Amino acid sequence: MADMEYRRLGRSGLKLSVLSFGSWVTFGNANQIETAHQAAECLSAAHDAGVNFYDNAESYSAGESERVMGAAFKELGWKRYEYVVSTKLFWGIHDAPNMRNTLNRKYLSQAIEGSLERLGLDFVDLVFCHRADPATPIEETVWAMSDMVSRGQALYWGTSEWTADEIRAAWDIAERYNLHKPVMEQSQYNILWRTRVEKEYSRLYDDIGLGTTIWSPLASGLLTGKYLNGVPEGSRATLPGYEWLRKMLTNEESNKQVAELKKIADELDVALSQFSLAWCAKNPHVSTVITGASTADQVRDNMKALDVIPLLTDEIMERVDQVWLSGSAH
């Protein structure tokens, strides 16, 4: 397998593995990864492939995802300098005023303390505002996030699924008051979902040096091709609470596009999932592609995408563009 590539997170000096590992849906879920030992097996497989970035969020499995990952870190006994870890704050896990769907100062200052306690860490490397909060002035949020970095609870802060205008507003406030600026954005990006990363953010890469840690590179499993003949038992789309996902994964138009993409991957003699991950990594504005898996074997399969990146010629990329343009969602 090809050696892991490390890319700077935007204009920062921090280097992330171009393929990383995230815990969404899997960690802390009774149907996926329940124990620290199971999690450690996945983290270890990723680490062996050169992965150095592990993504999490306060709201994943209502805090259990952080707890399981923290226990896995402890079991593995890694040195803190060996890995980069993130969390994301917004949705909240406590039913109290100021503790749900907010980015106000009170919530943020208490939420990061809870995340660090569950992860068993003194600091996270990256902390994201998991969504924008129209009810809280951006200025209040920027000050609170900057203070978090100043206190040493996080090294860098950024946003997730914010508009370009919201990111620029936050950056301008930080610039005006000489605060720690937002460094990165975590946005959905894959072959079928491209406009925000490729078009909306296009000015931000040069203007403010925005880094990206992209999620859903396989469109929640659609780009594995395993939903071409319906929903297989035990898949993510069968989990309680993920009915919305089932509807997306069985969309007839999307699966027609997936079938066309699979033909291209088959020509290259590679799995569609590896092809799709490699396609994301091909974009130089992508700092890291967050992969997900519930077994160590799945992790190892995902990492084979490193071998596919060199196969993506201009001609192949053009054919992928034509498949995308054939859909109505672009």
N, C-alpha and C positions, 0 to 999 in steps of 0.2 A: 504494500500500500504506500502511496505517496506520503512524503513528510507533511506534517501539519504546517500551514502558513499562519503567520501572526500579523495582524493588521492594527495600526493605531486607531484608537477610538476617536474618530474625527481629527481635530487639531490637537487633542490632548497627547500626552506622552505615553499613555497606557496602551499596552498591546494585548489584544484578545485573539484567541484562536479563531480562525475563520469559520469553523464549525464549533458550536458550543452545545450545552445540554441544559434543558429546562424541565421544570417539575410540574407544569400545568396539567391538570386532569389526573396524572398518574400518582404522584406522591400523596400519601395520606388518604387515598381512596380505597375503600374496602374491596373493590373489584380489580384494583391494579397493584399498587405498591403500598403495603401496609406497614412493613417493618423496616427498621434501620438497616438490617442486614441485606434485605432485598435492594434497598436504595444504594447501599454501599457497593453491591455488585455492579450496578449500572454506572455509578460514578467512577468506579475503578476501571471499567472497560473504556469509558470516555477518556479518563486520565492516561491510560496506556496508549491511546491514539494521539495524544498531544493536546487534548482539550484542557483549557485553563480557566474557562468561564462557565459558571453554574448559576442559572437564573431561577428566581423564586418570586413570591409575592405574599403579602400578609393575607390576602383573601383566598388564596388557593387552599381548598379544603378547610376553610375557616381557621387558618393558623396551623393546621396539622402538617401541611407540606413543609413549612419552615422547621417544625419540630423534628420531623423525620429526617430532613436533610442535615440539620444540625447534629443529630445523633449519629448519622452516617459519617459525617466528617470526623467525629470523635472516634468512632470505631476504626476508621481508616488511619487515623493518627497522622494526617498530613500536616506539614508545617504551614503556618498561615501565609507565608510568602509564596507558596506553590500555586495558589488558586485565587481567582477573582469571583466574588459572589455578589448577587444583587437581591434587592427586594423592591416591592412596589406598594405605594400607599394611596388609598382613596376610598375604597368601598367600605372598609372597617369591618370589625368582627364583634363589636359590642353594641347592644341595643340601648343606646342612650343619646340624648341630644348632643350634638357636636362630634359624634363618634361614627357617623355613617355618611357616605357619599359627600365628603367634604375635603377641602385642602386648607382649612383654617389652622391657625397657629397652634391652638390647643390640641386638636386632633393629631397634627403632624408630630408635635414634640412628644406626645405620649405613645403614638403608634410606633415610632422608630424604637423606642425603649422596649416595647413588647416584642417586636421582631428580633431585636438583638438577643433578648432573653431566650426566645424559642430557638434561635439558631445557635445559641451558646457562643456568640462571638462578641468581641469588643467593638467591632465596626463592620459595616458592609463596604465593599469597594464602590458599588453603584447603588443609588436609590432613585427611583422614578416616581413622579406623580402619575398614578395609574390611569387617570383620566383628567380632563380639565374640569374645573368647578366654577360655573358661571355665577354662583352665589357668593363667592369669596373674591375680593379684589386680587388681581394677579400680584400686585405689589406686596400684599400680606403674605402670599404664598412664597414669593421669591425671597423675602426676608427670612421666612421660617426655614426654607430649604438651605439658604446660605448659612444661617446660624447652625444648622445641623452639621454642615461640613466644617464650620469653624470649631465646633465642639469635638470634632474627631469621630462622630458617629457614622459618617460616610465620607468617602474621599471625593466622589463626583456625584452630581445630581443631574437629572434630566427628566424627560416627559414621556408619556406613552399615549398615542392616539390623539395628540393635540394638533390643531390646525397650524399651518405655517404662520398665520397672523398671531396666534397665541404664543407660539414659540418665540417669534421675533419680539413681541411685546415684553415677554419675560426677560429676554436677553437684553433689551434696551434698558429696562429698569435696573438690572444688575450692573450694566455699564454705567448708568447715571450715578448710582450710589456706591460704586466700587465694591460690589458684592461678588460672591462666587456665582459664575454664570452657568446656565444649563449647558451641558456638554453633549448630551445624546438624546435620541428619541427612539422609543421602541414601538414600531409600527408593523401592522400586518403587511406582508409582501410575499407574493408568489407569482407564478406564471400567469395566473388568471386574475390576480388582484394587484394592479401595478401603479395606478394613477398617482396616488399620494406620494409614494417614494420617488417615482421617476419624474413627475411633473410638478406637483404642488410644492415639494421641498427643494426643487432644483436650484433656486437661488441661495438657499441656506447653506449648502455645502461649501461654497466659496465665500459667502458673506460672513458667516459666523463660525465656519468650520464644524458643522454638525456631524456627529457620528451616529450610526444606526445599529441597533441590535434587533434584527427583524424576527418576528414571530409568525407562526402558521405558514412556513415555507411549503408545506404539503397540503395547504388548504384543509386543515383538520383531517387529513387522511384521503381526501378526494384524489390528490395527485399521486397516490400509491397505485391507483387502478383497481383496488380491491372492491370498489363499490360499483363497478361496471355492470355486474349481474345482480344488483340488489345489496342488501345490508347483511353481511355475515354475522353469525352469532358470536357474542363476546367482543364485538368491536365497540369502539368508543360511542358510536351512534346508538347503541342499545342501552347505554347507561341511563339511570333515572335522572331527570333534570336536563337531559341533552336532546330532547325532542326537536328543538330548533335545528340541531346539527343534522339530525336524520333527514329533515326536509331539504337542507342544503346539499347533502351528499347524494340524494336521489334525484337531483335536478336533471332533467333530460338533456337540456342544452349543454350544461356543464360537462356531463358525461360524454357527450358527442365530442367535445373538445379534448377531453382526457383520452378518448380512444385514438384520436389523431396524434396526440403527443406520444402515446404508447408506441405507435408505429415508428416514430423517429427514434425513441429509446431502443426499440427492438433492433433497428438497423445498426445501432452502435453496440448492440449486445450488452446493454446495461439495464438495470432495473429502473422503472419509471421513477421510483422514489429517489434513487441516487441521482438520476438525471435532473429531477426537479430541484434538489438541494444544490447541485452543482450550478444550475442556471442562476439561482439566487446569488451564489458566491461569485459568479462571474461579474456582477455589477461592482465597480470599484468604489461606489458610494456606500456599499454594505460593509460595515465593520465586522459583523459576525452574524451567522445564521443559527438561530436557536433550534436545535432538534429535540424531539421528544421520543421516549421509548419506555416500555414497561419491563423489558428484559435486557440482559447484557448482550444477547445475540442480536437484538434489534439495534442496540447502540453500535455494535461492530458493523452491521450492515449499512447503517447510515454513514459511518465514517468512510466507507468505500467511495462515497461521492468525491473524495479528494482525487481519485484516479480519473474521474469523469470530466473535471474542469478543463483539462487540456484538450479534450475531444470536442469541445464546443466551439467550432469554427464560426466565422462570420456567416457562412451559408446556413449552418444549423440554427444559429440565433435568428436569422431572417425567417426561416421556416416556422420557428416557434412564434415569432411576431405575427405571422399570417394566421396561425391558429387562434391566437388571442384576438386579433381583429375580427375574426369570424363570429365572435360572440357579441351579445348585446350589453354585457355588464361592464365593458371597458370604458 
